[in-house]
Amino acid sequence: MRLKRIYELVAATGHLKRFIVLGSFVTAKPEPNDVDVFLVMQDTFDLAQVTGEARLVFDHSAAQAHFGASVFWLRRMAAFPDEGEAVFGWQLKRNGTRRGIVEVTEA
């Protein structure tokens, strides 16, 4: 439910470009502990316009306390060198191996 709620709040901003899930949620763990999310937001996203519970998603410490989730985000223009490479970067572990990631999209 935590992951679904985070997705709903972010999607409701109208500025979500990519919603990437990583960590134990994309492993074979029967009961994943933590939620790890990487968001790519449209360049037009204005955090100052986000209020209420949705605002907590975009504050790493608040998201951890409220949702039990590590949420990292950026605007498309900040993705270096581009959003595809930024997403790929989150797939790399410190030891150079790749972790599983899943991109959530609306059907």
Buried (B, 14 or more C-beta within 10 A) or exposed (E): EBBEBBBEBBBEBEBBBBBBBBBBBBEEEEEBEEBBBBBBBBEEBEBEEBEEBBBBBBBEEBBBEBBEBBBEBBBBEEBEEEBEEBBEEBBEEEEEEEEEBEEBEEE
